[in-house]
Amino acid sequence: MTTASGGALLVVGDVVTDVVARHLGPLAPGTDTAAVIRTVPGGAGANVACWAAYRGAAEVRLLGRVGSDAADRHARALTALGVRPLLVVDPEAATGTVICLVDTGAAGERTFLTDSGASVRLGPDDWSDALLDGVARLHLSGYLLFSEPSRALVTRALASARAWGVPVSLDPASAGFLTELGADRFLGLVDGVDVLLPSRDEACLLTGLPGAAEAAAELSRRVPLVVAKQGAEGALVACAGSVRARVPAVPATPRDTTGAGDAFTGAFLAALLTGAEPVEAARAGCVAGAAAVERVGGRPPVRE
């Protein structure tokens, strides 16, 4: 098994269908609210893989689980963006679906209604050490930690990566699900991860600290490199118990913030694979995050 610098990125995570509803005013309970609605491919893991490929990673692979209802459609969408799909087709569960309610106000903030479907049934039997052949970095979506089968897969994948010297990154993915899981349990499950990429809210939840900078610094006592994503306030790069850099955001006019954090993560990992230092990689992440919020949905455009 080979693990060379500049090799492939393997992403393990969720592949879902996003129904994005951009409502044109406050939600009106009990009656109609005008909206522009689009159905697009999504999933945090899949989005990260697509942005990594879009931002220059030479080879990106994605391991995920989908239902037979949409397996071909998702495989085509991933391939069109330069990602090699390694999709397990679930014989029982449908592909996950997320309804994204997007406020068309200045912030473009969103609320998710999540039916995880087949994505959280990805389990240890879907893992093989052969998946790491030629892989330089492994990235795990935090959504894997929110179901028992996927937690078992994470444990097995981390052990394999450690054995073969493959660095591992993880994005906590959801402050809501993280609250249910519990910070202590989460931190125990991710022991051995090399890079943690939380949002500001996730970093604060994991540490119980009120500020993103102090939370990122504290997390970096447990994880070698922490990159805390702060949306319009950019990103923080922390290691060895202190914040080493504050990377400013790139100005953007938000249309839909769905997938902005995934875009950051994908571009960050692509930059690391091409030899960038963490601060430079975080700058690349901020560029991609700004591009993502100006688009509807969580994926980059297909190159002509």
Backbone as CSV, one residue per row, in Angstrom:
resi,resn,N_x,N_y,N_z,CA_x,CA_y,CA_z,C_x,C_y,C_z
1,MET,0.856,-1.191,0.000,0.000,0.000,0.000,0.886,1.233,0.000
2,THR,0.562,2.209,-0.839,1.381,3.407,-0.937,0.621,4.617,-0.430
3,THR,1.334,5.554,0.206,0.743,6.798,0.696,1.727,7.918,0.415
4,ALA,1.707,8.412,-0.799,2.678,9.416,-1.201,2.117,10.817,-1.063
5,SER,3.036,11.778,-0.791,2.634,13.179,-0.778,2.135,13.553,-2.165
6,GLY,1.041,14.296,-2.204,0.449,14.638,-3.484,-0.439,13.546,-4.030
7,GLY,-0.670,12.496,-3.232,-1.547,11.416,-3.659,-3.004,11.808,-3.548
8,ALA,-3.851,10.811,-3.467,-5.295,11.034,-3.510,-5.830,11.501,-2.157
9,LEU,-6.970,12.147,-2.210,-7.776,12.464,-1.033,-8.949,11.505,-1.017
10,LEU,-9.101,10.790,0.088,-10.277,9.938,0.271,-11.193,10.607,1.280
11,VAL,-12.410,10.896,0.859,-13.428,11.463,1.741,-14.431,10.368,2.063
12,VAL,-14.761,10.233,3.323,-15.790,9.290,3.744,-16.898,10.101,4.395
13,GLY,-18.112,9.965,3.866,-19.182,10.779,4.434,-20.493,10.646,3.718
14,ASP,-21.341,11.617,3.942,-22.729,11.557,3.516,-22.925,12.069,2.093
15,VAL,-23.841,11.384,1.405,-24.294,11.785,0.072,-25.815,11.873,0.161
16,VAL,-26.366,13.055,-0.048,-27.806,13.232,0.097,-28.338,14.099,-1.035
17,THR,-29.649,14.155,-1.106,-30.320,15.071,-2.024,-30.801,16.275,-1.235
18,ASP,-30.411,17.469,-1.672,-30.838,18.705,-1.020,-32.029,19.307,-1.761
19,VAL,-33.057,19.634,-1.014,-34.169,20.416,-1.546,-34.019,21.809,-0.945
20,VAL,-33.567,22.757,-1.758,-33.258,24.095,-1.273,-34.448,25.015,-1.541
21,ALA,-35.038,25.532,-0.471,-36.178,26.439,-0.581,-35.749,27.820,-0.095
22,ARG,-35.582,28.745,-1.031,-35.219,30.120,-0.683,-36.511,30.920,-0.533
23,HIS,-36.935,31.105,0.725,-38.231,31.771,0.941,-38.067,33.287,0.880
24,LEU,-39.046,33.915,0.303,-38.954,35.329,-0.072,-39.492,36.267,0.995
25,GLY,-39.642,35.775,2.189,-40.116,36.573,3.314,-40.171,35.679,4.530
26,PRO,-40.603,36.198,5.662,-40.699,35.358,6.862,-41.639,34.176,6.639
27,LEU,-41.302,33.028,7.210,-42.181,31.869,7.107,-43.514,32.169,7.768
28,ALA,-44.606,31.830,7.057,-45.963,32.114,7.545,-46.609,30.808,7.983
29,PRO,-46.611,30.489,9.284,-47.195,29.230,9.752,-48.670,29.111,9.363
30,GLY,-49.046,27.912,8.919,-50.443,27.638,8.612,-50.908,28.096,7.256
31,THR,-50.013,28.693,6.451,-50.422,29.134,5.113,-49.209,29.124,4.193
32,ASP,-49.334,29.781,3.035,-48.267,29.736,2.035,-47.204,30.806,2.275
33,THR,-45.967,30.443,1.946,-44.867,31.396,1.879,-44.221,31.233,0.513
34,ALA,-44.154,32.296,-0.258,-43.543,32.221,-1.583,-42.070,31.840,-1.468
35,ALA,-41.613,30.978,-2.376,-40.231,30.513,-2.329,-39.772,30.101,-3.719
36,VAL,-38.457,30.096,-3.903,-37.827,29.509,-5.087,-37.195,28.201,-4.631
37,ILE,-37.610,27.082,-5.246,-37.223,25.761,-4.764,-36.437,25.026,-5.848
38,ARG,-35.290,24.471,-5.448,-34.455,23.697,-6.359,-34.053,22.388,-5.680
39,THR,-33.921,21.314,-6.446,-33.423,20.043,-5.947,-32.030,19.823,-6.518
40,VAL,-31.039,19.668,-5.626,-29.644,19.568,-6.054,-28.945,18.486,-5.239
41,PRO,-27.857,17.912,-5.761,-27.102,16.932,-4.975,-26.366,17.618,-3.835
42,GLY,-26.262,16.936,-2.695,-25.602,17.533,-1.548,-25.017,16.477,-0.626
43,GLY,-24.903,16.857,0.639,-24.243,16.016,1.638,-22.889,16.604,1.970
44,ALA,-22.603,16.776,3.264,-21.358,17.434,3.665,-20.133,16.724,3.098
45,GLY,-20.076,15.399,3.226,-18.931,14.670,2.706,-18.779,14.827,1.204
46,ALA,-19.887,14.675,0.496,-19.852,14.794,-0.964,-19.475,16.213,-1.390
47,ASN,-19.990,17.202,-0.693,-19.651,18.587,-1.025,-18.155,18.844,-0.842
48,VAL,-17.596,18.368,0.271,-16.160,18.540,0.514,-15.360,17.927,-0.631
49,ALA,-15.724,16.718,-1.032,-15.009,16.044,-2.114,-15.074,16.859,-3.406
50,CYS,-16.248,17.367,-3.724,-16.413,18.130,-4.970,-15.609,19.422,-4.959
51,TRP,-15.610,20.132,-3.836,-14.834,21.376,-3.752,-13.335,21.089,-3.777
52,ALA,-12.909,19.987,-3.181,-11.490,19.635,-3.233,-11.047,19.396,-4.676
53,ALA,-11.867,18.659,-5.427,-11.544,18.416,-6.830,-11.562,19.719,-7.624
54,TYR,-12.560,20.543,-7.363,-12.708,21.812,-8.087,-11.531,22.739,-7.827
55,ARG,-10.984,22.665,-6.603,-9.899,23.564,-6.212,-8.515,22.950,-6.395
56,GLY,-8.431,21.884,-7.173,-7.117,21.459,-7.630,-6.555,20.165,-7.099
57,ALA,-7.279,19.444,-6.246,-6.783,18.140,-5.819,-6.757,17.202,-7.021
58,ALA,-5.619,16.542,-7.235,-5.445,15.760,-8.464,-6.371,14.558,-8.527
59,GLU,-6.603,13.916,-7.384,-7.490,12.758,-7.352,-8.288,12.780,-6.064
60,VAL,-9.595,12.711,-6.188,-10.489,12.714,-5.022,-11.433,11.530,-5.142
61,ARG,-11.541,10.760,-4.069,-12.449,9.617,-4.015,-13.455,9.862,-2.893
62,LEU,-14.650,9.358,-3.054,-15.688,9.519,-2.034,-16.344,8.182,-1.734
63,LEU,-16.273,7.782,-0.469,-16.993,6.605,0.000,-18.253,7.066,0.719
64,GLY,-19.407,6.625,0.249,-20.672,6.982,0.872,-21.709,5.905,0.604
65,ARG,-22.857,6.058,1.220,-23.925,5.054,1.077,-25.198,5.760,0.618
66,VAL,-25.817,5.207,-0.420,-27.021,5.788,-1.003,-28.046,4.686,-1.238
67,GLY,-29.272,5.089,-1.484,-30.309,4.139,-1.850,-30.317,3.905,-3.347
68,SER,-30.970,2.825,-3.756,-31.037,2.518,-5.193,-31.852,3.556,-5.948
69,ASP,-32.673,4.337,-5.213,-33.527,5.335,-5.854,-32.742,6.433,-6.559
70,ALA,-31.526,6.729,-6.074,-30.793,7.861,-6.643,-29.315,7.570,-6.850
71,ALA,-28.914,6.303,-6.772,-27.491,5.967,-6.837,-26.859,6.434,-8.146
72,ASP,-27.483,6.152,-9.260,-26.899,6.526,-10.553,-26.815,8.040,-10.693
73,ARG,-27.852,8.731,-10.263,-27.868,10.188,-10.387,-26.730,10.821,-9.575
74,HIS,-26.522,10.322,-8.358,-25.454,10.889,-7.531,-24.078,10.520,-8.074
75,ALA,-23.930,9.323,-8.587,-22.643,8.932,-9.165,-22.293,9.832,-10.352
76,ARG,-23.278,10.113,-11.201,-23.031,10.990,-12.359,-22.658,12.399,-11.911
77,ALA,-23.356,12.916,-10.887,-23.088,14.279,-10.408,-21.679,14.387,-9.836
78,LEU,-21.240,13.367,-9.106,-19.892,13.379,-8.549,-18.842,13.279,-9.649
79,THR,-19.057,12.385,-10.587,-18.111,12.207,-11.681,-17.967,13.485,-12.497
80,ALA,-19.074,14.192,-12.704,-19.044,15.428,-13.488,-18.161,16.490,-12.843
81,LEU,-17.981,16.406,-11.523,-17.141,17.372,-10.818,-15.751,16.820,-10.508
82,GLY,-15.413,15.694,-11.107,-14.065,15.183,-10.978,-13.817,14.290,-9.785
83,VAL,-14.888,13.812,-9.149,-14.759,12.938,-7.983,-15.032,11.503,-8.402
84,ARG,-14.205,10.591,-7.907,-14.417,9.166,-8.177,-15.379,8.614,-7.124
85,PRO,-16.613,8.269,-7.528,-17.597,7.804,-6.541,-17.384,6.346,-6.156
86,LEU,-17.305,6.100,-4.864,-17.245,4.738,-4.326,-18.512,4.565,-3.492
87,LEU,-19.634,4.389,-4.169,-20.929,4.424,-3.503,-21.436,3.017,-3.218
88,VAL,-21.780,2.785,-1.958,-22.422,1.545,-1.550,-23.923,1.732,-1.689
89,VAL,-24.578,0.847,-2.430,-26.029,0.964,-2.632,-26.746,0.160,-1.556
90,ASP,-27.538,0.851,-0.752,-28.267,0.225,0.350,-29.508,-0.477,-0.201
91,PRO,-29.716,-1.750,0.118,-30.872,-2.465,-0.432,-32.194,-2.135,0.265
92,GLU,-32.120,-1.421,1.385,-33.330,-1.182,2.171,-33.693,0.292,2.320
93,ALA,-32.709,1.146,2.544,-32.995,2.556,2.849,-32.868,3.424,1.602
94,ALA,-33.667,4.477,1.572,-33.587,5.449,0.475,-32.428,6.407,0.712
95,THR,-32.011,7.076,-0.333,-30.987,8.107,-0.220,-31.460,9.196,0.733
96,GLY,-30.550,9.705,1.546,-30.892,10.764,2.481,-31.386,12.015,1.758
97,THR,-32.245,12.755,2.446,-32.787,14.001,1.891,-32.726,15.084,2.961
98,VAL,-32.284,16.264,2.552,-32.248,17.408,3.453,-33.029,18.552,2.826
99,ILE,-33.997,19.079,3.569,-34.709,20.283,3.140,-33.986,21.474,3.754
100,CYS,-33.493,22.364,2.900,-32.741,23.543,3.341,-33.640,24.771,3.182
101,LEU,-34.054,25.332,4.293,-34.850,26.560,4.275,-33.891,27.737,4.350
102,VAL,-33.822,28.513,3.277,-32.839,29.591,3.185,-33.542,30.932,3.230
103,ASP,-33.166,31.746,4.190,-33.687,33.116,4.304,-33.013,33.971,3.237
104,THR,-33.788,34.641,2.421,-33.206,35.451,1.349,-32.760,36.826,1.833
105,GLY,-32.737,37.032,3.141,-32.219,38.278,3.698,-30.719,38.384,3.481
106,ALA,-30.117,39.409,4.061,-28.718,39.734,3.792,-27.768,38.609,4.181
107,ALA,-28.077,37.859,5.235,-27.153,36.838,5.713,-27.272,35.527,4.957
108,GLY,-28.404,35.295,4.283,-28.599,34.033,3.575,-28.558,32.828,4.490
109,GLU,-28.967,32.988,5.744,-28.876,31.885,6.709,-29.878,30.786,6.370
110,ARG,-29.555,29.560,6.839,-30.385,28.427,6.477,-30.708,27.570,7.692
111,THR,-31.825,26.825,7.548,-32.262,25.864,8.554,-32.465,24.533,7.843
112,PHE,-31.990,23.438,8.460,-32.046,22.141,7.805,-33.086,21.236,8.450
113,LEU,-33.835,20.526,7.608,-34.685,19.419,8.039,-34.068,18.171,7.413
114,THR,-33.573,17.259,8.258,-32.697,16.196,7.781,-33.305,14.810,7.948
115,ASP,-33.405,14.086,6.823,-33.725,12.665,6.820,-32.469,11.966,6.295
116,SER,-31.653,11.433,7.194,-30.332,10.942,6.811,-30.384,9.711,5.917
117,GLY,-31.460,8.931,6.002,-31.631,7.792,5.108,-30.441,6.845,5.116
118,ALA,-30.033,6.428,3.933,-28.961,5.429,3.802,-27.616,5.940,4.289
119,SER,-27.424,7.255,4.316,-26.081,7.789,4.602,-25.571,7.378,5.975
120,VAL,-26.453,7.272,6.978,-25.991,6.923,8.326,-25.925,5.408,8.531
121,ARG,-26.200,4.649,7.471,-26.070,3.182,7.537,-24.720,2.719,6.979
122,LEU,-23.869,3.677,6.600,-22.500,3.341,6.215,-21.810,2.755,7.443
123,GLY,-21.266,1.553,7.319,-20.749,0.864,8.496,-19.385,0.241,8.282
124,PRO,-18.872,-0.429,9.303,-17.517,-0.985,9.222,-17.342,-2.015,8.111
125,ASP,-18.398,-2.702,7.729,-18.281,-3.674,6.645,-18.081,-3.002,5.284
126,ASP,-18.362,-1.684,5.233,-18.152,-0.938,3.989,-16.712,-0.430,3.870
127,TRP,-15.930,-0.620,4.929,-14.534,-0.167,4.925,-13.601,-1.314,4.535
128,SER,-12.558,-0.969,3.818,-11.484,-1.905,3.500,-10.185,-1.125,3.519
129,ASP,-9.121,-1.728,4.042,-7.826,-1.051,4.035,-7.371,-0.724,2.613
130,ALA,-7.866,-1.492,1.646,-7.496,-1.229,0.250,-7.962,0.148,-0.214
131,LEU,-8.947,0.732,0.474,-9.408,2.076,0.122,-8.301,3.115,0.283
132,LEU,-7.312,2.834,1.127,-6.223,3.783,1.381,-5.075,3.654,0.388
133,ASP,-5.171,2.741,-0.541,-4.097,2.571,-1.513,-3.933,3.848,-2.341
134,GLY,-2.744,4.452,-2.295,-2.480,5.674,-3.040,-3.031,6.927,-2.402
135,VAL,-3.566,6.827,-1.184,-4.203,7.966,-0.519,-3.190,8.713,0.345
136,ALA,-3.137,10.030,0.182,-2.245,10.877,0.980,-2.959,11.489,2.175
137,ARG,-4.284,11.647,2.071,-5.068,12.206,3.175,-6.443,11.553,3.208
138,LEU,-6.915,11.318,4.440,-8.259,10.800,4.669,-9.065,11.873,5.378
139,HIS,-10.259,12.163,4.856,-11.143,13.126,5.513,-12.451,12.449,5.886
140,LEU,-12.876,12.631,7.129,-14.110,12.041,7.634,-15.130,13.123,7.927
141,SER,-16.334,12.947,7.420,-17.426,13.864,7.758,-17.904,13.581,9.171
142,GLY,-18.119,14.634,9.937,-18.598,14.472,11.300,-19.949,13.800,11.398
143,TYR,-20.722,13.818,10.323,-22.027,13.151,10.354,-21.883,11.657,10.617
144,LEU,-20.699,11.107,10.347,-20.473,9.691,10.607,-20.566,9.354,12.096
145,LEU,-20.379,10.335,12.945,-20.366,10.084,14.388,-21.757,10.056,15.006
146,PHE,-22.764,10.300,14.197,-24.108,10.439,14.754,-24.985,9.209,14.553
147,SER,-24.366,8.062,14.161,-25.087,6.785,14.136,-24.116,5.690,14.522
148,GLU,-24.642,4.626,15.105,-23.771,3.559,15.618,-22.960,2.872,14.523
149,PRO,-23.573,2.478,13.382,-22.757,1.822,12.343,-21.613,2.696,11.844
150,SER,-21.897,3.989,11.647,-20.874,4.879,11.113,-19.790,5.177,12.144
151,ARG,-20.162,5.221,13.413,-19.132,5.386,14.456,-18.150,4.215,14.426
152,ALA,-18.675,3.017,14.221,-17.803,1.853,14.133,-16.882,1.947,12.914
153,LEU,-17.402,2.484,11.820,-16.567,2.687,10.635,-15.452,3.678,10.944
154,VAL,-15.773,4.773,11.636,-14.758,5.775,11.982,-13.633,5.139,12.784
155,THR,-13.992,4.334,13.771,-12.976,3.669,14.589,-12.058,2.809,13.728
156,ARG,-12.649,2.062,12.821,-11.856,1.184,11.959,-10.999,1.992,10.980
157,ALA,-11.577,3.046,10.405,-10.832,3.863,9.441,-9.663,4.578,10.113
158,LEU,-9.879,5.096,11.333,-8.797,5.771,12.054,-7.652,4.801,12.351
159,ALA,-7.995,3.589,12.764,-6.959,2.599,13.046,-6.167,2.269,11.784
160,SER,-6.855,2.118,10.666,-6.179,1.826,9.397,-5.260,2.976,8.996
161,ALA,-5.775,4.207,9.115,-4.977,5.367,8.724,-3.721,5.496,9.586
162,ARG,-3.868,5.268,10.891,-2.701,5.326,11.776,-1.670,4.267,11.378
163,ALA,-2.145,3.073,11.072,-1.232,1.984,10.722,-0.434,2.285,9.460
164,TRP,-1.039,3.021,8.532,-0.392,3.288,7.259,0.155,4.710,7.146
165,GLY,0.112,5.455,8.248,0.706,6.791,8.246,-0.041,7.814,7.423
166,VAL,-1.349,7.637,7.272,-2.162,8.580,6.502,-2.782,9.596,7.462
167,PRO,-2.511,10.897,7.303,-3.121,11.892,8.178,-4.625,11.986,7.950
168,VAL,-5.337,12.278,9.032,-6.803,12.281,9.003,-7.337,13.637,9.448
169,SER,-8.291,14.153,8.713,-8.999,15.372,9.089,-10.464,15.050,9.318
170,LEU,-11.123,15.890,10.120,-12.545,15.689,10.413,-13.221,17.028,10.626
171,ASP,-14.422,17.144,10.102,-15.265,18.325,10.273,-16.459,17.908,11.121
172,PRO,-16.666,18.527,12.306,-17.772,18.090,13.177,-19.149,18.107,12.535
173,ALA,-19.382,18.987,11.559,-20.548,18.922,10.656,-21.847,19.545,11.168
174,SER,-22.233,19.335,12.417,-23.554,19.800,12.850,-23.558,20.117,14.335
175,ALA,-23.764,21.386,14.670,-23.828,21.773,16.079,-25.010,21.110,16.772
176,GLY,-26.125,20.951,16.048,-27.305,20.338,16.642,-27.080,18.890,17.022
177,PHE,-26.581,18.093,16.077,-26.304,16.688,16.351,-25.171,16.547,17.368
178,LEU,-24.212,17.468,17.335,-23.094,17.433,18.270,-23.580,17.618,19.705
179,THR,-24.556,18.488,19.880,-25.133,18.694,21.205,-25.744,17.400,21.730
180,GLU,-26.449,16.668,20.857,-27.066,15.404,21.259,-26.015,14.352,21.602
181,LEU,-24.936,14.295,20.834,-23.893,13.296,21.060,-23.123,13.583,22.345
182,GLY,-22.831,14.859,22.584,-22.053,15.255,23.759,-20.600,15.492,23.416
183,ALA,-20.025,16.578,23.969,-18.654,16.963,23.638,-17.641,15.906,24.055
184,ASP,-17.778,15.371,25.260,-16.796,14.404,25.738,-16.777,13.149,24.865
185,ARG,-17.968,12.688,24.491,-18.027,11.492,23.661,-17.428,11.778,22.290
186,PHE,-17.738,12.929,21.730,-17.186,13.305,20.431,-15.663,13.319,20.483
187,LEU,-15.111,13.991,21.479,-13.660,14.120,21.562,-12.987,12.767,21.759
188,GLY,-13.654,11.870,22.467,-13.118,10.522,22.605,-13.105,9.775,21.283
189,LEU,-14.147,9.957,20.494,-14.255,9.252,19.219,-13.240,9.740,18.191
190,VAL,-12.854,11.015,18.284,-11.943,11.571,17.273,-10.497,11.578,17.750
191,ASP,-10.210,10.901,18.843,-8.832,10.815,19.316,-7.954,10.202,18.220
192,GLY,-6.882,10.884,17.876,-6.012,10.419,16.799,-6.175,11.191,15.508
193,VAL,-7.198,12.050,15.421,-7.366,12.899,14.239,-6.263,13.958,14.213
194,ASP,-5.744,14.258,13.030,-4.645,15.219,12.886,-5.119,16.652,12.690
195,VAL,-6.266,16.818,12.026,-6.793,18.149,11.724,-8.283,18.167,12.055
196,LEU,-8.708,19.161,12.845,-10.123,19.342,13.164,-10.563,20.671,12.589
197,LEU,-11.716,20.653,11.889,-12.199,21.857,11.202,-13.607,22.221,11.678
198,PRO,-13.740,22.704,12.912,-15.070,23.036,13.424,-15.523,24.422,12.979
199,SER,-16.836,24.627,13.009,-17.359,25.984,12.915,-17.161,26.668,14.263
200,ARG,-17.412,27.957,14.309,-17.312,28.688,15.580,-18.225,28.065,16.628
201,ASP,-19.479,27.793,16.269,-20.421,27.218,17.232,-19.962,25.846,17.710
202,GLU,-19.443,25.043,16.791,-18.989,23.702,17.158,-17.785,23.753,18.086
203,ALA,-16.855,24.673,17.802,-15.681,24.809,18.658,-16.084,25.203,20.076
204,CYS,-17.026,26.120,20.180,-17.482,26.555,21.501,-18.228,25.438,22.227
205,LEU,-19.033,24.671,21.498,-19.739,23.539,22.103,-18.770,22.489,22.634
206,LEU,-17.713,22.236,21.900,-16.773,21.188,22.271,-15.928,21.550,23.490
207,THR,-15.799,22.837,23.756,-14.937,23.270,24.855,-15.693,23.906,26.011
208,GLY,-16.928,24.358,25.750,-17.661,25.100,26.763,-17.169,26.528,26.931
209,LEU,-16.332,26.985,26.009,-15.791,28.343,26.073,-16.604,29.271,25.164
210,PRO,-16.747,30.539,25.537,-17.644,31.430,24.782,-17.061,32.012,23.507
211,GLY,-15.742,32.081,23.386,-15.139,32.721,22.229,-14.465,31.736,21.295
212,ALA,-14.533,32.016,19.989,-13.962,31.100,19.002,-12.459,30.951,19.161
213,ALA,-11.758,32.056,19.447,-10.299,31.995,19.543,-9.861,31.126,20.722
214,GLU,-10.458,31.364,21.883,-10.056,30.561,23.037,-10.487,29.105,22.866
215,ALA,-11.631,28.877,22.193,-12.082,27.508,21.956,-11.136,26.789,21.002
216,ALA,-10.734,27.466,19.918,-9.809,26.851,18.959,-8.477,26.538,19.632
217,ALA,-7.988,27.469,20.441,-6.721,27.247,21.145,-6.812,26.039,22.070
218,GLU,-7.920,25.943,22.804,-8.095,24.830,23.725,-8.161,23.500,22.973
219,LEU,-8.910,23.460,21.872,-8.997,22.224,21.091,-7.640,21.801,20.547
220,SER,-6.789,22.776,20.250,-5.479,22.438,19.681,-4.532,21.836,20.713
221,ARG,-4.953,21.759,21.958,-4.190,21.000,22.960,-4.443,19.500,22.802
222,ARG,-5.560,19.170,22.116,-5.936,17.763,21.940,-5.729,17.281,20.516
223,VAL,-5.848,18.192,19.549,-5.692,17.862,18.131,-4.551,18.714,17.587
224,PRO,-3.605,18.138,16.857,-2.421,18.899,16.429,-2.716,20.194,15.685
225,LEU,-3.720,20.185,14.822,-4.058,21.384,14.058,-5.564,21.596,14.098
226,VAL,-5.975,22.786,14.497,-7.397,23.148,14.526,-7.588,24.372,13.646
227,VAL,-8.539,24.298,12.727,-8.892,25.423,11.870,-10.370,25.706,12.109
228,ALA,-10.650,26.796,12.798,-12.024,27.146,13.152,-12.600,28.093,12.108
229,LYS,-13.694,27.666,11.500,-14.347,28.446,10.449,-15.340,29.421,11.074
230,GLN,-15.237,30.700,10.686,-16.064,31.733,11.300,-16.933,32.488,10.303
231,GLY,-17.193,31.894,9.144,-18.060,32.553,8.177,-17.502,33.890,7.735
232,ALA,-18.295,34.933,7.909,-17.913,36.277,7.460,-16.738,36.847,8.231
233,GLU,-16.320,36.178,9.310,-15.165,36.635,10.077,-13.906,35.840,9.753
234,GLY,-13.949,35.018,8.724,-12.765,34.309,8.289,-12.509,33.028,9.057
235,ALA,-11.255,32.754,9.360,-10.881,31.497,10.007,-9.722,31.717,10.971
236,LEU,-9.638,30.830,11.950,-8.556,30.836,12.923,-7.743,29.561,12.757
237,VAL,-6.436,29.681,12.799,-5.554,28.530,12.718,-4.850,28.396,14.065
238,ALA,-5.039,27.268,14.738,-4.488,27.077,16.071,-3.708,25.776,16.158
239,CYS,-2.642,25.787,16.932,-1.902,24.567,17.233,-1.153,24.753,18.550
240,ALA,-0.904,23.650,19.219,-0.139,23.642,20.469,-0.679,24.625,21.504
241,GLY,-2.003,24.784,21.532,-2.626,25.578,22.580,-2.725,27.059,22.336
242,SER,-2.453,27.518,21.119,-2.595,28.950,20.847,-3.004,29.188,19.396
243,VAL,-3.653,30.326,19.169,-4.032,30.725,17.815,-2.801,31.305,17.129
244,ARG,-2.425,30.725,16.017,-1.223,31.150,15.300,-1.519,32.126,14.174
245,ALA,-2.769,32.145,13.685,-3.109,33.057,12.593,-4.605,33.297,12.556
246,ARG,-4.962,34.513,12.148,-6.351,34.885,11.890,-6.443,35.230,10.413
247,VAL,-7.179,34.439,9.683,-7.272,34.602,8.231,-8.574,35.316,7.900
248,PRO,-8.517,36.466,7.242,-9.745,37.210,6.961,-10.608,36.539,5.908
249,ALA,-11.906,36.787,6.007,-12.837,36.291,4.989,-12.674,37.073,3.700
250,VAL,-13.143,36.481,2.615,-13.199,37.162,1.325,-14.591,37.752,1.169
251,PRO,-14.705,39.036,0.825,-16.044,39.650,0.710,-16.911,38.901,-0.293
252,ALA,-18.192,38.765,0.055,-19.139,38.053,-0.811,-20.539,38.558,-0.528
253,THR,-21.419,38.381,-1.512,-22.834,38.701,-1.339,-23.592,37.395,-1.228
254,PRO,-24.011,37.005,-0.013,-24.594,35.674,0.164,-25.952,35.515,-0.529
255,ARG,-26.097,34.376,-1.217,-27.396,33.943,-1.723,-27.895,32.738,-0.943
256,ASP,-26.943,31.852,-0.587,-27.277,30.617,0.105,-26.001,30.134,0.795
257,THR,-26.020,30.080,2.124,-24.803,29.679,2.851,-24.662,28.161,2.973
258,THR,-25.597,27.407,2.398,-25.494,25.944,2.421,-24.179,25.495,1.796
259,GLY,-23.411,24.718,2.528,-22.180,24.153,1.985,-20.974,25.062,2.030
260,ALA,-21.092,26.258,2.615,-19.941,27.164,2.652,-18.796,26.563,3.458
261,GLY,-19.120,25.952,4.593,-18.088,25.302,5.390,-17.469,24.118,4.681
262,ASP,-18.286,23.392,3.911,-17.772,22.265,3.123,-16.813,22.757,2.048
263,ALA,-17.166,23.881,1.428,-16.296,24.462,0.403,-14.952,24.843,1.007
264,PHE,-14.995,25.477,2.184,-13.753,25.825,2.883,-12.910,24.577,3.113
265,THR,-13.527,23.548,3.657,-12.790,22.326,3.986,-12.195,21.687,2.742
266,GLY,-12.984,21.588,1.678,-12.478,20.977,0.453,-11.295,21.722,-0.125
267,ALA,-11.403,23.055,-0.182,-10.304,23.855,-0.725,-9.084,23.807,0.188
268,PHE,-9.314,23.802,1.503,-8.222,23.700,2.474,-7.444,22.407,2.259
269,LEU,-8.147,21.296,2.131,-7.494,20.011,1.945,-6.790,19.926,0.597
270,ALA,-7.398,20.484,-0.430,-6.754,20.490,-1.752,-5.434,21.254,-1.685
271,ALA,-5.428,22.371,-0.958,-4.203,23.163,-0.834,-3.126,22.395,-0.065
272,LEU,-3.513,21.723,1.013,-2.534,20.911,1.748,-1.923,19.844,0.851
273,LEU,-2.753,19.231,0.021,-2.259,18.174,-0.863,-1.244,18.694,-1.883
274,THR,-1.343,19.960,-2.220,-0.403,20.530,-3.190,0.776,21.209,-2.504
275,GLY,0.917,21.003,-1.183,2.106,21.470,-0.480,1.963,22.752,0.297
276,ALA,0.759,23.313,0.383,0.564,24.571,1.111,0.697,24.366,2.616
277,GLU,1.172,25.405,3.300,1.168,25.420,4.755,-0.256,25.710,5.237
278,PRO,-0.570,25.392,6.510,-1.954,25.551,6.989,-2.548,26.948,6.808
279,VAL,-1.778,27.996,7.048,-2.337,29.351,6.914,-2.677,29.641,5.457
280,GLU,-1.776,29.276,4.560,-2.050,29.449,3.126,-3.263,28.626,2.710
281,ALA,-3.369,27.413,3.237,-4.515,26.560,2.924,-5.807,27.171,3.452
282,ALA,-5.754,27.795,4.625,-6.949,28.451,5.170,-7.380,29.633,4.296
283,ARG,-6.407,30.327,3.719,-6.764,31.417,2.793,-7.501,30.850,1.581
284,ALA,-7.024,29.726,1.069,-7.711,29.078,-0.051,-9.119,28.669,0.353
285,GLY,-9.265,28.221,1.604,-10.582,27.856,2.109,-11.527,29.046,2.144
286,CYS,-11.021,30.200,2.561,-11.864,31.399,2.616,-12.313,31.843,1.224
287,VAL,-11.440,31.694,0.243,-11.812,32.022,-1.143,-12.952,31.125,-1.608
288,ALA,-12.831,29.829,-1.340,-13.875,28.889,-1.764,-15.174,29.126,-1.001
289,GLY,-15.089,29.413,0.301,-16.293,29.688,1.072,-17.056,30.881,0.529
290,ALA,-16.331,31.924,0.128,-16.976,33.102,-0.455,-17.661,32.764,-1.768
291,ALA,-17.009,31.931,-2.587,-17.621,31.510,-3.855,-18.873,30.687,-3.601
292,ALA,-18.843,29.860,-2.553,-19.976,28.974,-2.275,-21.223,29.734,-1.865
293,VAL,-21.071,30.788,-1.055,-22.262,31.491,-0.559,-22.950,32.300,-1.654
294,GLU,-22.280,32.500,-2.762,-22.892,33.244,-3.869,-23.613,32.322,-4.843
295,ARG,-23.645,31.013,-4.529,-24.337,30.025,-5.343,-25.453,29.377,-4.536
296,VAL,-26.457,28.850,-5.230,-27.507,28.062,-4.569,-27.056,26.609,-4.541
297,GLY,-27.119,26.001,-3.359,-26.666,24.621,-3.203,-25.250,24.572,-2.668
298,GLY,-24.787,23.357,-2.348,-23.506,23.201,-1.684,-22.353,22.787,-2.561
299,ARG,-22.543,22.718,-3.872,-21.489,22.242,-4.784,-20.952,23.368,-5.659
300,PRO,-19.719,23.205,-6.168,-19.207,24.149,-7.151,-19.849,23.905,-8.514
301,PRO,-19.665,24.829,-9.453,-20.215,24.597,-10.791,-19.425,23.535,-11.542
302,VAL,-20.064,22.885,-12.480,-19.374,21.929,-13.357,-18.590,22.728,-14.382
303,ARG,-17.312,22.410,-14.503,-16.476,23.149,-15.476,-16.876,22.768,-16.903
304,GLU,-16.939,23.772,-17.733,-17.294,23.538,-19.149,-16.110,22.915,-19.884
